[in-house]
Amino acid sequence: MKGAVGGGGGGSSYTLPGKRRWKGLVIGVLGLVLLSMLVPLVFLLGLHNSFQSHSGFDSGQQISGTNDITIFGQTSDADTKNNSTDEQSRHVDDLIRRLEPTRPKFVSAQDFRRNSVEEAKNRSNALILLPDMPKPGLKANKNISTSKVEMADSMKGSSESKNICELRFGSYCLWRQEHRERMKDHTVKKMKDLLYVARAYYPSIAKLSVLDKLSHELKQNIQDFERVLSETTADKDLPPQIEKKLDKMESTVARAKSHPVDCNNVDKKFRQLVDLTEDEANFHMKQSAFLYQLTVQTMPKSLHCLSLRLTVEYFRSPPPDMELLLADKFQNPDLHHFVIFSNNILASSAVINSTVMNSKETSSQVFHVLTDRQNYFAMKLWFFQNKYKDATVRVLDIEGLKLDEHEKLSQVHQLLPEEFRVSFRSVDKLSRVWVQTEYFSLFSQSHYLLPDIFPTLRKVMILDDDIIVQKDLSALWSLDMGEKVIGAVMVCTVRLVQLQNYLGENNFDEQSCAWMSGLNIVDLGRWRKLDLTKSFERLVLKLTPGGGISEAAAVPATLLTFQGLVYDLDDNWVLSGLGYNYGLDPEIVKKAAVLHFNGNMKPWLELGIPKYKGFWRNFLNPENTFLSNCNANQ
């Protein structure tokens, strides 16, 4: 037994080194397997962190709204303290370099210029027909086409940015630029800036347990500022202790900046706030543009009141019908006949009054005001009660006219000339890209009924209701237009070749200029001889898919109908742009023969350009009872 035991003890002592070597081999294999798994994992984590630092976002964290206070992932104090000063500087520099909007809205100016120049080589002018965003269901002061082309290009410089704004939002941007107020509430602005920075730093401070006191102070200051800013937007309404609150917030923000934090989290919060602020600014811009359009395209309350009161008074005590007594005068071709398409009582009255007041001879003047049925009775009473020297005024209801020969055309009741905003991009010899915008108006479809409405007249003068006459127009009646049909001011900044996308495949002279309504002398005899009304109808049907009458086709049809038949009036006759151009010289405005308020800012609107309104108000009667009762003479 002893031998056996001794033998067992001797065998055990002999095999022990072999077992140890086996255990060491197993441990070594397991270590290699573990390393083979850790190395790819570390490599992948390194790529992930690198991508995260470049993108500025943490995929494991959720972006919250501006008012939400989000606490980001924890970072140990030891890791924070081990960051060297150089590493912190690199993080800060990288943060400043990468503080850009995460969703760029426009291409860079260099790319835009390069693309524009390349595009210009293939096509010299890119024209955009942009009406000022009419809304369905609104009664417009000017009939504006509903086609819309959007353009979002980036340009360099304040003037080019203004052009881009005008392309997107129309003449609202011109009005906004002129009425921009200087920043007065500096304290409120400073509070908003401090609140912006505090919100960005709070998530990174709140995650550090050693900074609980600073986190609490920062949160309390943020809540105090939010409460104050929710109750006031002006310095004068701020509470008396606001200076102490400002000092406290500045001190707290400075302390937050002094502590080392994870710049990726601050970067993320800054980007979030920038995006939200930019989206909010775009929302308010679109909302303001819509309200502006709503204002300029609807009839003011004062004018609506005037029309209603006059209509009620008409049916209460109807004026005598002078149509039969003055029939010979209305049809006499030897007199000077003026035609006004209007549904605005005050505007048409100002046109007639200004024309009469600046005429040497008024007994031979006959004004034909064509309006719709809604304003017909109010117009009848107004022009019966108000006299314009020796001139005669006749009011016609265009909806009540029976013109069977042009039944389709007469069904479209467009009284006013159609007004358009045309913006096009050009490149000069120095490869500079610039955008030019023009506002011009053309005949509506109702104008093509003139030869049938006035069958006995040979010549008429058409006046838009947004003009003011400052000189005698009698010289235009003796104007020899040769073979031309209408006399108009040409707008050679807009040529037909630039409108070729809208003119279709029709033949046209590339050098021909567009022309402007407002003041037009029309030879009705030659109009009938050339049968231009039929030509217009054929062009409209040709340019309208599926047949019928189309408003969009009326613009190119009008330009093609009168191509080569427009007599170019001297530019001194009409000064345009008083409805959108703030930069006209007042001395030039005073000397102009006719002022044309083309554009959205009409003189009878509150949004009209103030320095031009006086030229229009001069021809109103401030003592008129109806105007006083409706506050229409303000």
Backbone torsions as a table, in degrees:
resi	resn	phi	psi	omega
1	MET	NA	-39.9	178.0
2	LYS	-65.6	-39.7	177.0
3	GLY	-62.4	-38.0	179.8
4	ALA	-67.2	-44.7	179.6
5	VAL	-64.0	-43.1	179.4
6	GLY	-64.3	-36.8	176.7
7	GLY	-65.2	-39.7	177.4
8	GLY	-62.4	-39.5	-179.8
9	GLY	-66.6	-38.2	178.0
10	GLY	-65.8	-38.2	177.5
11	GLY	-65.9	-37.3	-179.7
12	SER	-65.0	-42.2	179.5
13	SER	-68.4	-21.0	-178.9
14	TYR	-81.3	-36.4	-176.0
15	THR	-87.3	-7.8	-176.7
16	LEU	-62.9	-44.3	178.2
17	PRO	-62.0	-34.0	178.6
18	GLY	-65.2	-39.4	178.8
19	LYS	-65.6	-37.8	-179.7
20	ARG	-65.3	-41.2	177.7
21	ARG	-62.7	-37.8	178.5
22	TRP	-63.9	-42.7	178.8
23	LYS	-64.2	-39.0	178.6
24	GLY	-64.9	-37.1	178.0
25	LEU	-65.5	-40.6	178.9
26	VAL	-63.4	-43.4	-179.7
27	ILE	-63.5	-40.2	179.1
28	GLY	-64.2	-41.5	178.2
29	VAL	-63.8	-44.8	178.7
30	LEU	-61.4	-37.5	178.2
31	GLY	-64.9	-40.1	177.9
32	LEU	-65.1	-42.0	178.1
33	VAL	-60.9	-43.6	-179.8
34	LEU	-63.2	-42.0	178.2
35	LEU	-64.7	-39.5	178.9
36	SER	-63.1	-26.3	177.0
37	MET	-84.6	-35.2	-176.2
38	LEU	-75.1	-36.7	-176.6
39	VAL	-60.4	-50.8	176.6
40	PRO	-61.0	-36.0	-179.3
41	LEU	-64.6	-43.1	177.6
42	VAL	-63.9	-39.0	179.1
43	PHE	-63.0	-44.3	179.2
44	LEU	-65.8	-40.3	178.4
45	LEU	-64.6	-35.0	177.4
46	GLY	-65.0	-42.1	176.2
47	LEU	-63.7	-40.0	-179.3
48	HIS	-63.1	-44.3	179.6
49	ASN	-65.7	-36.7	177.7
50	SER	-64.0	-43.8	178.0
51	PHE	-63.4	-40.1	-178.6
52	GLN	-64.3	-42.1	-178.3
53	SER	-67.0	-31.6	179.9
54	HIS	-78.7	-35.8	-177.7
55	SER	-80.3	-26.8	178.8
56	GLY	84.2	7.6	-179.1
57	PHE	-125.2	148.6	174.3
58	ASP	-105.5	115.9	-175.1
59	SER	-65.9	-20.4	-178.9
60	GLY	-90.5	2.5	-177.2
61	GLN	-120.0	146.1	-176.2
62	GLN	-99.1	135.3	179.1
63	ILE	-78.7	130.8	-178.6
64	SER	-109.4	169.9	178.8
65	GLY	-72.9	174.0	-177.3
66	THR	-62.5	-38.5	-176.8
67	ASN	-80.5	-12.2	178.6
68	ASP	-82.2	143.8	176.6
69	ILE	-109.7	106.4	-174.4
70	THR	-99.8	133.3	175.9
71	ILE	-97.7	122.9	-176.1
72	PHE	-87.2	177.0	-176.0
73	GLY	-58.6	151.6	-175.0
74	GLN	-75.4	149.0	173.2
75	THR	-132.1	131.9	-175.3
76	SER	-67.4	152.6	179.8
77	ASP	-66.1	-35.1	-178.3
78	ALA	-63.3	-41.9	178.7
79	ASP	-64.7	-37.8	-178.9
80	THR	-66.3	-42.2	-177.9
81	LYS	-70.8	-25.0	-177.7
82	ASN	-78.8	-10.7	178.9
83	ASN	-69.1	128.2	-179.8
84	SER	-79.2	165.9	179.4
85	THR	-65.0	-37.4	178.9
86	ASP	-64.5	-39.9	-179.9
87	GLU	-66.2	-38.4	177.2
88	GLN	-63.8	-40.5	179.7
89	SER	-63.6	-39.8	178.9
90	ARG	-64.6	-38.8	178.3
91	HIS	-63.5	-44.0	-179.0
92	VAL	-64.6	-44.4	178.6
93	ASP	-61.8	-40.8	179.3
94	ASP	-66.4	-36.8	178.0
95	LEU	-63.5	-45.7	-179.4
96	ILE	-64.1	-39.8	-178.6
97	ARG	-66.0	-31.9	-174.1
98	ARG	-99.9	7.2	178.2
99	LEU	-78.2	76.7	178.0
100	GLU	-129.3	154.6	178.5
101	PRO	-58.1	140.0	-177.9
102	THR	-73.9	-21.3	178.5
103	ARG	-123.1	92.1	-179.3
104	PRO	-62.4	131.8	-176.3
105	LYS	-83.8	-28.3	-175.3
106	PHE	-133.5	161.5	173.2
107	VAL	-76.9	164.2	-178.9
108	SER	-68.9	158.3	-179.1
109	ALA	-63.2	-37.0	-179.2
110	GLN	-65.9	-43.3	178.8
111	ASP	-64.4	-38.7	-179.8
112	PHE	-63.1	-45.5	-179.2
113	ARG	-64.0	-42.1	-179.5
114	ARG	-63.9	-44.8	-179.8
115	ASN	-67.2	-37.5	-179.0
116	SER	-66.0	-41.3	-179.6
117	VAL	-65.9	-41.5	178.9
118	GLU	-64.6	-38.7	179.0
119	GLU	-68.5	-35.5	-178.6
120	ALA	-66.9	-27.8	178.5
121	LYS	-65.5	-32.8	179.0
122	ASN	-86.4	-27.7	-177.7
123	ARG	-149.9	119.5	-169.6
124	SER	-67.7	-38.8	-175.7
125	ASN	-132.8	133.3	174.9
126	ALA	-111.8	108.3	-173.7
127	LEU	-99.8	142.0	178.2
128	ILE	-124.5	123.7	177.6
129	LEU	-93.2	110.0	-172.1
130	LEU	-126.2	96.8	169.6
131	PRO	-69.4	160.4	-173.1
132	ASP	-83.6	59.7	169.5
133	MET	46.9	64.2	175.8
134	PRO	-68.1	147.8	179.9
135	LYS	-106.2	139.5	-178.9
136	PRO	-64.0	141.9	177.3
137	GLY	89.0	0.2	-179.5
138	LEU	-99.8	145.6	177.3
139	LYS	-89.5	110.4	-172.2
140	ALA	-85.1	147.0	172.6
141	ASN	-73.3	-29.5	175.1
142	LYS	-133.3	135.7	178.5
143	ASN	-73.0	120.1	-174.7
144	ILE	-121.6	135.0	-179.8
145	SER	-62.1	151.4	-175.7
146	THR	-97.9	5.6	177.7
147	SER	-69.3	148.7	-175.9
148	LYS	-143.2	128.4	174.6
149	VAL	-124.7	124.3	-178.0
150	GLU	-95.1	143.8	178.7
151	MET	-139.5	129.3	179.3
152	ALA	-133.6	84.1	178.7
153	ASP	-117.1	147.6	-179.3
154	SER	-96.8	136.2	178.9
155	MET	-131.2	163.6	-175.5
156	LYS	-105.1	134.3	178.5
157	GLY	102.7	155.0	-176.6
158	SER	-67.8	-37.5	-179.2
159	SER	-66.4	-38.8	179.4
160	GLU	-71.1	-36.2	175.6
161	SER	-63.4	-36.8	176.8
162	LYS	-64.1	-39.4	177.6
163	ASN	-63.4	-42.5	178.8
164	ILE	-62.6	-42.5	177.8
165	CYS	-61.2	-40.7	179.9
166	GLU	-67.2	-34.5	177.2
167	LEU	-64.1	-38.9	-175.6
168	ARG	-82.7	-38.6	-171.5
169	PHE	-120.8	4.7	175.9
170	GLY	73.4	-153.4	-174.3
171	SER	-72.5	-4.6	173.8
172	TYR	-57.5	-37.6	-177.4
173	CYS	-68.1	-33.9	176.1
174	LEU	-64.9	-44.7	179.6
175	TRP	-65.0	-42.2	-178.6
176	ARG	-64.5	-39.2	-179.4
177	GLN	-66.2	-38.8	-178.4
178	GLU	-72.2	-32.9	-175.6
179	HIS	-102.7	17.3	177.9
180	ARG	-66.8	129.1	-179.0
181	GLU	-93.1	148.2	177.5
182	ARG	-71.8	147.8	179.3
183	MET	-67.0	117.7	-178.2
184	LYS	-108.4	-36.7	-173.5
185	ASP	-89.4	75.7	-176.0
186	HIS	-68.9	-34.7	-179.2
187	THR	-66.0	-42.0	177.6
188	VAL	-62.9	-41.5	178.8
189	LYS	-63.3	-41.3	179.2
190	LYS	-64.5	-38.4	177.9
191	MET	-63.6	-41.4	179.3
192	LYS	-64.9	-38.8	178.8
193	ASP	-65.0	-44.7	179.1
194	LEU	-64.7	-39.2	178.1
195	LEU	-63.7	-37.6	179.1
196	TYR	-61.2	-46.9	-178.9
197	VAL	-69.2	-40.7	-179.3
198	ALA	-62.7	-41.2	177.7
199	ARG	-63.3	-32.6	-179.3
200	ALA	-72.4	-36.0	-176.4
201	TYR	-87.5	-22.3	-173.8
202	TYR	-58.4	-46.5	-178.1
203	PRO	-58.6	-37.0	-178.8
204	SER	-74.6	-32.6	178.8
205	ILE	-75.2	-37.1	-174.3
206	ALA	-67.7	-22.6	-176.9
207	LYS	-82.0	-10.6	-178.6
208	LEU	-94.4	115.4	-175.5
209	SER	-64.9	-28.4	-179.3
210	VAL	-74.8	-9.8	-178.9
211	LEU	-114.2	34.5	-179.0
212	ASP	-62.4	-39.6	-179.5
213	LYS	-64.8	-44.9	178.1
214	LEU	-65.2	-38.4	178.0
215	SER	-62.3	-41.9	179.1
216	HIS	-64.5	-43.5	178.3
217	GLU	-62.4	-42.5	-179.4
218	LEU	-64.4	-41.8	178.6
219	LYS	-64.1	-42.3	-179.8
220	GLN	-64.3	-41.2	178.1
221	ASN	-65.1	-39.6	177.9
222	ILE	-61.4	-44.8	179.4
223	GLN	-64.9	-39.3	177.7
224	ASP	-62.9	-44.9	-179.4
225	PHE	-66.3	-40.2	178.2
226	GLU	-62.7	-39.2	179.4
227	ARG	-66.8	-41.8	-179.8
228	VAL	-67.4	-45.5	-177.5
229	LEU	-70.2	-21.1	176.6
230	SER	-76.5	-16.4	-177.8
231	GLU	-104.4	-16.3	-177.0
232	THR	-148.7	152.4	176.0
233	THR	-128.3	7.1	-177.9
234	ALA	-130.3	149.5	-179.7
235	ASP	-61.3	-35.5	-175.5
236	LYS	-67.4	-19.7	-178.3
237	ASP	-97.7	3.0	-178.8
238	LEU	-72.3	149.5	179.3
239	PRO	-67.1	159.2	-174.8
240	PRO	-66.3	-25.4	-176.4
241	GLN	-92.6	20.7	-173.8
242	ILE	-68.6	-30.0	-179.5
243	GLU	-64.2	-39.6	178.2
244	LYS	-66.0	-39.2	177.6
245	LYS	-63.4	-39.6	178.6
246	LEU	-63.7	-45.7	179.3
247	ASP	-62.2	-40.4	-179.3
248	LYS	-65.3	-42.4	179.7
249	MET	-66.5	-43.2	179.2
250	GLU	-60.3	-42.0	179.3
251	SER	-64.0	-43.5	-178.8
252	THR	-65.4	-42.7	179.3
253	VAL	-64.5	-39.8	178.8
254	ALA	-62.9	-40.4	177.4
255	ARG	-66.1	-37.9	178.7
256	ALA	-65.2	-37.7	178.9
257	LYS	-69.5	-26.9	-176.4
258	SER	-76.0	-20.2	-179.1
259	HIS	-86.2	138.6	177.3
260	PRO	-69.1	126.3	-179.1
261	VAL	-131.5	169.4	176.9
262	ASP	-76.1	109.6	-175.1
263	CYS	-65.9	-24.4	178.4
264	ASN	-62.9	-37.7	178.8
265	ASN	-69.1	-41.4	176.8
266	VAL	-64.2	-41.6	177.9
267	ASP	-59.4	-45.0	-179.9
268	LYS	-60.5	-44.4	-178.4
269	LYS	-67.2	-39.9	177.1
270	PHE	-61.0	-44.4	179.5
271	ARG	-62.3	-40.9	178.1
272	GLN	-60.8	-46.4	180.0
273	LEU	-65.5	-38.8	178.7
274	VAL	-62.7	-44.9	-179.8
275	ASP	-63.0	-44.4	-179.7
276	LEU	-64.9	-40.0	178.9
277	THR	-65.4	-41.6	179.9
278	GLU	-66.1	-41.9	178.0
279	ASP	-63.3	-39.3	179.1
280	GLU	-65.9	-40.4	178.2
281	ALA	-64.2	-42.1	178.4
282	ASN	-64.2	-38.6	178.3
283	PHE	-62.0	-46.4	-179.6
284	HIS	-67.2	-34.0	177.3
285	MET	-63.7	-46.5	179.8
286	LYS	-65.8	-39.4	179.0
287	GLN	-64.7	-41.9	179.1
288	SER	-65.2	-41.2	179.0
289	ALA	-63.0	-39.8	178.7
290	PHE	-64.4	-45.3	179.5
291	LEU	-64.2	-35.9	176.3
292	TYR	-62.0	-47.0	179.2
293	GLN	-63.4	-37.5	178.1
294	LEU	-61.9	-36.8	-179.4
295	THR	-71.2	-44.3	-173.3
296	VAL	-80.6	-16.2	-176.3
297	GLN	-105.8	-0.3	176.4
298	THR	-112.4	153.4	-179.1
299	MET	-72.1	130.8	178.4
300	PRO	-59.1	153.2	-178.5
301	LYS	-59.9	-35.9	-178.8
302	SER	-66.3	-40.8	179.3
303	LEU	-71.7	-35.1	176.0
304	HIS	-64.6	-41.7	176.5
305	CYS	-61.0	-42.6	-179.5
306	LEU	-61.0	-44.3	-179.5
307	SER	-65.1	-41.5	-179.3
308	LEU	-66.2	-44.7	-178.5
309	ARG	-65.0	-40.2	178.8
310	LEU	-67.3	-37.7	178.5
311	THR	-64.7	-44.0	178.2
312	VAL	-62.2	-42.9	-179.5
313	GLU	-66.6	-33.4	179.4
314	TYR	-61.8	-47.4	-178.8
315	PHE	-76.0	-19.0	176.4
316	ARG	-74.9	-42.7	178.1
317	SER	-143.1	85.5	-175.9
318	PRO	-62.0	138.2	176.4
319	PRO	-75.8	158.3	178.6
320	PRO	-64.9	146.7	-179.9
321	ASP	-83.1	114.7	-177.4
322	MET	-99.4	8.2	-174.4
323	GLU	-61.6	-45.6	-177.0
324	LEU	-71.1	-36.7	-178.4
325	LEU	-67.8	-31.8	-176.8
326	LEU	-106.1	14.0	-176.5
327	ALA	-59.5	-41.0	-179.6
328	ASP	-63.4	-37.7	-179.6
329	LYS	-70.5	-37.1	-179.9
330	PHE	-66.3	-27.4	-175.1
331	GLN	-105.9	2.3	-177.9
332	ASN	-76.3	114.1	-177.5
333	PRO	-73.2	-10.8	-178.4
334	ASP	-83.5	-10.9	179.2
335	LEU	-89.5	169.1	179.2
336	HIS	-92.3	110.9	-175.0
337	HIS	-105.1	125.2	177.4
338	PHE	-110.0	138.3	-179.8
339	VAL	-118.9	130.4	179.5
340	ILE	-128.1	121.7	171.8
341	PHE	-94.3	117.7	-175.9
342	SER	-161.9	147.3	168.0
343	ASN	-117.6	15.4	-178.1
344	ASN	-114.0	110.3	-176.0
345	ILE	-62.5	-47.8	-175.3
346	LEU	-67.3	-39.8	-179.0
347	ALA	-66.7	-46.2	180.0
348	SER	-65.9	-34.1	177.4
349	SER	-65.8	-40.5	179.3
350	ALA	-65.5	-36.9	178.0
351	VAL	-63.5	-48.1	-178.4
352	ILE	-65.7	-43.8	-178.0
353	ASN	-63.6	-42.5	180.0
354	SER	-67.8	-36.4	178.5
355	THR	-66.2	-43.5	-178.2
356	VAL	-69.8	-41.9	-176.8
357	MET	-65.3	-24.5	-178.6
358	ASN	-106.7	16.8	178.5
359	SER	-106.0	142.3	178.2
360	LYS	-77.4	-35.7	-178.6
361	GLU	-125.5	119.2	-176.6
362	THR	-112.7	-13.6	-177.3
363	SER	-67.5	-22.7	-179.6
364	SER	-94.8	6.6	-177.8
365	GLN	-95.2	131.7	177.5
366	VAL	-127.8	123.2	-179.5
367	PHE	-106.8	126.2	176.6
368	HIS	-108.4	110.8	-179.6
369	VAL	-99.9	112.9	178.8
370	LEU	-98.6	119.7	-176.5
371	THR	-132.0	179.6	178.4
372	ASP	-92.1	173.9	-175.5
373	ARG	-67.3	-30.2	-177.8
374	GLN	-64.7	-36.6	-176.8
375	ASN	-104.7	5.1	-173.8
376	TYR	-63.1	-49.4	-175.2
377	PHE	-70.4	-35.8	176.7
378	ALA	-64.8	-40.5	177.5
379	MET	-63.7	-42.3	-178.9
380	LYS	-58.5	-47.1	-178.0
381	LEU	-68.4	-41.0	-177.5
382	TRP	-60.8	-49.5	-176.1
383	PHE	-78.2	-11.1	171.1
384	PHE	-80.8	-37.7	-177.5
385	GLN	-79.6	-27.9	-176.5
386	ASN	-106.3	129.3	-178.1
387	LYS	-103.9	146.1	-178.5
388	TYR	-124.9	74.9	-175.8
389	LYS	52.8	-127.7	-178.1
390	ASP	-98.8	6.2	-178.7
391	ALA	-74.3	155.1	179.9
392	THR	-111.0	135.9	-179.0
393	VAL	-120.0	130.4	178.6
394	ARG	-122.6	133.2	179.9
395	VAL	-109.4	129.3	-179.5
396	LEU	-121.6	139.8	173.6
397	ASP	-92.1	105.4	-175.0
398	ILE	-67.6	-24.8	178.7
399	GLU	-75.1	-18.4	179.9
400	GLY	-94.6	-3.2	179.1
401	LEU	-73.7	139.2	179.3
402	LYS	-106.4	104.2	-179.9
403	LEU	-124.8	84.9	-173.5
404	ASP	-66.6	-30.2	-175.2
405	GLU	-64.9	-29.4	-179.7
406	HIS	-121.9	57.7	-173.9
407	GLU	-62.7	-45.3	-178.9
408	LYS	-63.3	-42.0	-177.5
409	LEU	-68.3	-37.2	-176.8
410	SER	-74.7	-13.2	177.9
411	GLN	-75.9	-18.2	179.0
412	VAL	-93.1	108.4	-173.9
413	HIS	-94.5	81.5	176.9
414	GLN	-113.3	99.5	-174.6
415	LEU	-77.9	-38.4	-170.3
416	LEU	-94.4	153.3	173.2
417	PRO	-59.8	147.8	179.3
418	GLU	-83.1	129.7	-175.7
419	GLU	-111.2	136.5	-175.1
420	PHE	-132.9	152.1	172.6
421	ARG	-111.6	118.3	-176.7
422	VAL	-113.0	121.7	177.8
423	SER	-122.3	132.7	179.2
424	PHE	-142.1	153.5	-175.0
425	ARG	-103.8	136.0	-178.3
426	SER	-134.1	159.7	177.8
427	VAL	-127.9	125.1	-178.9
428	ASP	-88.2	-174.2	-176.2
429	LYS	-64.9	-24.8	-179.9
430	LEU	-90.9	13.9	178.4
431	SER	62.6	28.8	176.2
432	ARG	-93.9	131.6	-178.4
433	VAL	-93.7	132.9	178.6
434	TRP	-143.9	154.9	-178.4
435	VAL	-116.4	131.1	179.3
436	GLN	-118.2	138.3	-178.6
437	THR	-123.0	133.2	177.9
438	GLU	-130.6	142.4	174.2
439	TYR	-110.8	121.2	178.2
440	PHE	-141.8	156.6	-177.0
441	SER	-123.9	149.6	-179.1
442	LEU	-130.0	170.2	177.5
443	PHE	-61.5	142.5	170.8
444	SER	-86.9	177.5	-179.5
445	GLN	-67.0	-25.0	178.9
446	SER	-67.0	-26.4	-179.2
447	HIS	-64.9	-23.8	-178.0
448	TYR	-79.2	-0.4	174.6
449	LEU	-92.2	-4.5	-174.8
450	LEU	-56.9	-45.0	-179.8
451	PRO	-60.1	-28.0	-180.0
452	ASP	-90.2	-29.0	177.2
453	ILE	-70.4	-36.0	-179.9
454	PHE	-120.7	74.8	-174.1
455	PRO	-68.2	-21.6	-176.1
456	THR	-95.5	-8.9	-175.7
457	LEU	-90.0	144.9	179.8
458	ARG	-101.2	-28.7	-177.1
459	LYS	-148.4	137.5	176.7
460	VAL	-136.3	160.4	174.5
461	MET	-116.8	123.9	-178.4
462	ILE	-97.1	126.8	178.9
463	LEU	-119.6	127.2	173.0
464	ASP	-72.6	157.6	-177.5
465	ASP	-82.2	1.4	177.3
466	ASP	-110.3	33.6	176.6
467	ILE	-120.0	161.1	172.6
468	ILE	-132.5	128.4	-178.8
469	VAL	-93.7	130.6	-178.4
470	GLN	-118.6	-4.1	178.8
471	LYS	-141.3	165.1	-179.2
472	ASP	-66.9	131.8	-178.5
473	LEU	-100.1	7.6	-173.8
474	SER	-62.5	-25.3	-179.1
475	ALA	-65.8	-24.6	-178.6
476	LEU	-71.3	-24.5	-178.4
477	TRP	-70.2	-27.9	179.4
478	SER	-96.6	13.4	-177.9
479	LEU	-72.3	130.2	177.8
480	ASP	-91.5	105.4	-177.9
481	MET	-93.6	2.4	179.2
482	GLY	64.9	-125.2	-179.9
483	GLU	-91.7	6.2	-179.1
484	LYS	-78.4	160.1	-177.1
485	VAL	-104.1	-42.4	-179.0
486	ILE	-127.9	147.6	173.0
487	GLY	-105.1	127.9	-176.5
488	ALA	-151.5	160.5	174.6
489	VAL	-81.1	126.7	-177.6
490	MET	-83.2	144.9	177.1
491	VAL	-113.7	83.7	-174.2
492	CYS	-79.2	-2.5	170.1
493	THR	-72.9	-15.1	175.3
494	VAL	-122.8	110.2	179.9
495	ARG	-104.3	158.7	-177.4
496	LEU	-63.2	-29.8	-179.9
497	VAL	-64.6	-28.9	177.0
498	GLN	-74.7	-15.5	179.5
499	LEU	-104.5	18.8	-172.7
500	GLN	-64.9	-27.3	176.7
501	ASN	-66.3	-24.3	-178.0
502	TYR	-100.0	-17.3	-179.7
503	LEU	-88.4	-8.6	178.9
504	GLY	72.5	-154.5	-177.4
505	GLU	-91.8	16.7	179.7
506	ASN	-72.3	153.2	178.2
507	ASN	-76.9	133.6	177.2
508	PHE	-154.3	155.0	179.2
509	ASP	-79.0	121.2	-176.2
510	GLU	-65.3	-22.4	-179.2
511	GLN	-90.0	-4.6	-178.4
512	SER	-68.4	144.1	179.9
513	CYS	-100.9	155.3	169.9
514	ALA	-72.5	161.3	-179.3
515	TRP	-129.1	163.7	-170.9
516	MET	-116.5	133.4	168.4
517	SER	-81.5	175.2	-175.8
518	GLY	133.4	-63.2	173.0
519	LEU	-130.4	112.2	-177.0
520	ASN	-138.3	131.0	172.9
521	ILE	-100.0	126.9	-170.9
522	VAL	-122.3	128.3	174.9
523	ASP	-91.5	95.6	-177.3
524	LEU	-68.5	-28.7	178.5
525	GLY	-62.7	-48.3	179.0
526	ARG	-70.7	-32.1	175.6
527	TRP	-56.7	-47.7	-179.9
528	ARG	-66.2	-38.3	-178.4
529	LYS	-63.0	-40.3	179.7
530	LEU	-86.5	-7.3	179.9
531	ASP	51.5	56.3	-175.9
532	LEU	-70.9	-24.7	178.0
533	THR	-65.7	-42.1	176.1
534	LYS	-65.2	-38.9	178.6
535	SER	-62.5	-41.5	178.9
536	PHE	-63.5	-43.8	-179.9
537	GLU	-62.3	-40.9	179.7
538	ARG	-65.4	-40.3	179.6
539	LEU	-66.8	-39.5	178.7
540	VAL	-63.1	-43.9	178.7
541	LEU	-65.0	-35.3	-179.7
542	LYS	-70.6	-37.5	-176.7
543	LEU	-86.7	-4.8	-179.4
544	THR	-102.7	117.5	176.7
545	PRO	-63.0	129.7	178.9
546	GLY	84.4	1.3	179.6
547	GLY	80.6	179.8	-178.8
548	GLY	92.9	-175.3	-179.5
549	ILE	-102.2	126.2	-178.8
550	SER	-122.5	133.9	177.4
551	GLU	-67.0	-36.8	-178.9
552	ALA	-65.3	-31.1	-179.2
553	ALA	-82.1	-12.5	-176.8
554	ALA	-68.0	-32.2	-177.9
555	VAL	-67.0	-57.5	178.0
556	PRO	-63.5	-32.3	179.4
557	ALA	-64.4	-39.4	178.6
558	THR	-65.9	-44.7	-179.6
559	LEU	-63.8	-38.6	-179.6
560	LEU	-75.9	-33.2	-179.1
561	THR	-63.4	-42.4	-176.1
562	PHE	-99.3	13.9	179.3
563	GLN	-62.4	124.0	-178.6
564	GLY	80.0	2.2	-177.2
565	LEU	-118.4	16.5	-177.8
566	VAL	-107.9	124.5	175.6
567	TYR	-87.1	125.9	-175.2
568	ASP	-79.0	109.4	176.5
569	LEU	-75.5	153.2	177.4
570	ASP	-62.5	137.6	-179.4
571	ASP	-60.7	-19.6	-179.9
572	ASN	-69.9	-14.5	-179.0
573	TRP	-72.6	-39.7	-173.1
574	VAL	-129.8	131.1	171.6
575	LEU	-108.6	112.7	-177.2
576	SER	-98.0	167.6	173.2
577	GLY	100.0	5.1	-177.4
578	LEU	-74.7	-4.0	176.9
579	GLY	-102.2	5.9	177.8
580	TYR	-155.9	-17.9	-174.2
581	ASN	-100.5	113.5	-179.5
582	TYR	-82.2	-12.2	-169.6
583	GLY	-97.1	15.4	180.0
584	LEU	-74.5	139.5	-179.8
585	ASP	-70.4	125.3	-179.5
586	PRO	-57.2	-33.8	179.3
587	GLU	-67.3	-38.6	177.0
588	ILE	-67.1	-37.0	179.0
589	VAL	-63.8	-40.5	-179.7
590	LYS	-65.1	-33.9	-174.6
591	LYS	-88.0	-11.3	-176.7
592	ALA	-68.4	146.2	179.6
593	ALA	-72.6	-42.9	-178.9
594	VAL	-134.3	132.0	176.2
595	LEU	-101.8	125.6	-179.1
596	HIS	-111.5	114.8	-179.7
597	PHE	-88.2	51.2	178.0
598	ASN	-72.9	146.4	-171.9
599	GLY	118.3	-178.4	-176.2
600	ASN	-83.9	-23.6	-172.6
601	MET	-90.1	74.1	-178.6
602	LYS	-69.1	152.0	-175.0
603	PRO	-69.0	-20.2	179.5
604	TRP	-88.2	-0.4	178.0
605	LEU	-96.1	154.8	175.9
606	GLU	-64.1	-28.9	-179.4
607	LEU	-85.0	4.8	177.4
608	GLY	-62.4	154.6	-178.6
609	ILE	-68.8	118.2	-170.8
610	PRO	-57.6	-41.1	-173.6
611	LYS	-73.1	-9.7	176.9
612	TYR	-103.9	-13.7	-175.4
613	LYS	-62.7	-33.0	-177.6
614	GLY	-60.5	-33.5	179.0
615	PHE	-65.5	-27.0	179.2
616	TRP	-87.4	-39.8	-178.3
617	ARG	-68.5	-20.1	-179.8
618	ASN	-60.2	-21.4	-175.2
619	PHE	-108.8	23.5	172.0
620	LEU	-106.2	153.7	178.1
621	ASN	-99.7	100.4	-175.8
622	PRO	-67.3	-15.0	-177.9
623	GLU	-91.7	-1.3	179.1
624	ASN	-64.4	133.0	-175.5
625	THR	-63.0	-43.9	-178.3
626	PHE	-64.6	-39.2	179.6
627	LEU	-66.4	-39.4	-179.7
628	SER	-67.5	-42.2	-178.3
629	ASN	-66.4	-30.0	-178.3
630	CYS	-101.3	4.3	-178.1
631	ASN	54.8	37.9	-177.7
632	ALA	-90.8	-2.5	-178.7
633	ASN	-107.0	18.5	-178.4
634	GLN	-77.9	NA	NA
